[in-house]
Amino acid sequence: MDQVELRKLEEQEFTTGPLSVLQMAVRNGNQVLINCRNNRKLLARVKAFDRHCNMVLENVKEMWVETPKSGKGVKKAKPVNKDRFISKMFLRGDSVILVLRNSG
């Protein structure tokens, strides 16, 4: 298989396979919700990606839940929702669990 055939095959997989979710997000500028292995969620716009799900993201809202440490004799503390904004991010694909397109 030469370089041209390989590129055509990859392009076809990006337009019809599971990576088409990312391809459409890049093309249309839609947001995606990404679940990561560190129990964090990212709501972001995808600027670029590759076959390993490495991604360049913009306007990222990172969300997670923290449970504060409770002191001795103190009732168990309630979990707290946290988030932060990151303008540009490179996300390594091996930390990606799930990618959802935003239907809205």
TILOPA-640482 format. One line per field, with one value per residue (C-alpha): residue in one letter; x, y, z; residue number from 1. Coordinates in Angstrom, 1 decimal, m for minus. Each point is the difference from the previous one (the first is absolute). Layout:
rest <- c(A | ...)
c1 <- c(X | ...)
c2 <- c(Y | ...)
c3 <- c(Z | ...)
nr <- c(NUM | ...)
***
This chain:
rest <- c(M | D | Q | V | E | L | R | K | L | E | E | Q | E | F | T | T | G | P | L | S | V | L | Q | M | A | V | R | N | G | N | Q | V | L | I | N | C | R | N | N | R | K | L | L | A | R | V | K | A | F | D | R | H | C | N | M | V | L | E | N | V | K | E | M | W | V | E | T | P | K | S | G | K | G | V | K | K | A | K | P | V | N | K | D | R | F | I | S | K | M | F | L | R | G | D | S | V | I | L | V | L | R | N | S | G)
c1 <- c(0.0 | 1.6 | m0.3 | m2.9 | m2.1 | 0.8 | m1.1 | m3.3 | m0.7 | 0.6 | m2.1 | m2.9 | 0.3 | m0.1 | m3.2 | m1.9 | 1.5 | 0.0 | 2.4 | m2.7 | m1.3 | 3.3 | 0.1 | m3.4 | 0.9 | 3.0 | m1.8 | m3.1 | 1.7 | m2.4 | 0.8 | 0.7 | m0.2 | 3.1 | 0.1 | 3.6 | 1.7 | 0.7 | m3.8 | m0.1 | m2.2 | 0.9 | m2.5 | 2.0 | 0.3 | 2.3 | 2.5 | 1.9 | 0.4 | 1.8 | m0.7 | 1.2 | m2.7 | 2.7 | m1.8 | 0.6 | m2.8 | m1.2 | m2.3 | 0.2 | m2.2 | 1.5 | m2.4 | 0.6 | m1.3 | 2.1 | m0.8 | 1.6 | 2.0 | m2.0 | 1.8 | m0.1 | m3.6 | m1.4 | m2.9 | 0.9 | 0.2 | m2.2 | 1.6 | 0.6 | m0.3 | 3.0 | 0.9 | 2.6 | 0.4 | 3.0 | 0.4 | 2.2 | 0.8 | 1.7 | m1.7 | 1.9 | m2.3 | 0.8 | m1.8 | m3.3 | m2.8 | m3.0 | m0.8 | m3.5 | m1.1 | m2.2 | m3.4 | m1.0)
c2 <- c(0.0 | 3.3 | 3.4 | 1.2 | m3.1 | 0.2 | 3.7 | m0.8 | m2.8 | 2.2 | 2.8 | m2.5 | m1.3 | 3.6 | 0.8 | m3.2 | m1.7 | 0.9 | 2.9 | 1.7 | 1.5 | 1.9 | 0.7 | 1.6 | 2.0 | 1.4 | 0.8 | 1.6 | 1.5 | m1.8 | m0.7 | m3.5 | m1.5 | m2.2 | m2.4 | m0.5 | m2.7 | 2.4 | 0.2 | 3.5 | 1.2 | 2.4 | 2.2 | 1.4 | 0.8 | m2.3 | 1.7 | m3.1 | m3.7 | m3.1 | m3.8 | m0.4 | 2.5 | 2.6 | 3.3 | 3.7 | 1.6 | 3.6 | 1.7 | m3.0 | m0.2 | m2.7 | m1.4 | m2.4 | m0.8 | 0.4 | m1.4 | 2.1 | m1.7 | m0.3 | 0.6 | m2.3 | m0.2 | 2.1 | m1.2 | m1.2 | 3.0 | 0.3 | m0.3 | 3.3 | 0.6 | 1.9 | 1.3 | 2.2 | 1.6 | m0.8 | 2.0 | m2.5 | m3.6 | m3.0 | m3.2 | m3.3 | m2.7 | m2.7 | 1.9 | 0.2 | m2.4 | 1.5 | 2.8 | 1.3 | 2.5 | 2.8 | m0.4 | 3.6)
c3 <- c(0.0 | m1.0 | 1.6 | m2.1 | 0.7 | 3.7 | 0.1 | m1.8 | 2.4 | 3.0 | m1.4 | m0.6 | 3.6 | 1.3 | m1.9 | 0.7 | 3.1 | 3.7 | m0.7 | m2.1 | 3.2 | 0.4 | m3.7 | 0.1 | 3.1 | m1.7 | m3.2 | 1.6 | 3.1 | 2.3 | 3.7 | 1.2 | 3.5 | 0.8 | 3.0 | 1.1 | 2.0 | 2.9 | 0.7 | m1.6 | m2.8 | m2.7 | m1.9 | m3.0 | m3.6 | m2.0 | m2.2 | m1.2 | 0.8 | m1.2 | m0.1 | 3.6 | 1.2 | 0.9 | m0.3 | 0.0 | 1.9 | 0.4 | 2.5 | 2.3 | 3.2 | 2.2 | 2.6 | 2.9 | 3.5 | 3.2 | 3.4 | 2.7 | 2.7 | 3.2 | 3.3 | 3.1 | 1.4 | m2.8 | m2.2 | m3.5 | m2.3 | m3.0 | m3.5 | m1.7 | m3.8 | m1.4 | m3.4 | m1.7 | m3.4 | m2.3 | m3.2 | m1.9 | 0.8 | m1.5 | 1.2 | m0.3 | m1.5 | 2.5 | 2.7 | m2.0 | 1.0 | m1.8 | m2.5 | m0.4 | m2.5 | 1.2 | m1.7 | 0.8)
nr <- c(1 | 2 | 3 | 4 | 5 | 6 | 7 | 8 | 9 | 10 | 11 | 12 | 13 | 14 | 15 | 16 | 17 | 18 | 19 | 20 | 21 | 22 | 23 | 24 | 25 | 26 | 27 | 28 | 29 | 30 | 31 | 32 | 33 | 34 | 35 | 36 | 37 | 38 | 39 | 40 | 41 | 42 | 43 | 44 | 45 | 46 | 47 | 48 | 49 | 50 | 51 | 52 | 53 | 54 | 55 | 56 | 57 | 58 | 59 | 60 | 61 | 62 | 63 | 64 | 65 | 66 | 67 | 68 | 69 | 70 | 71 | 72 | 73 | 74 | 75 | 76 | 77 | 78 | 79 | 80 | 81 | 82 | 83 | 84 | 85 | 86 | 87 | 88 | 89 | 90 | 91 | 92 | 93 | 94 | 95 | 96 | 97 | 98 | 99 | 100 | 101 | 102 | 103 | 104)
***
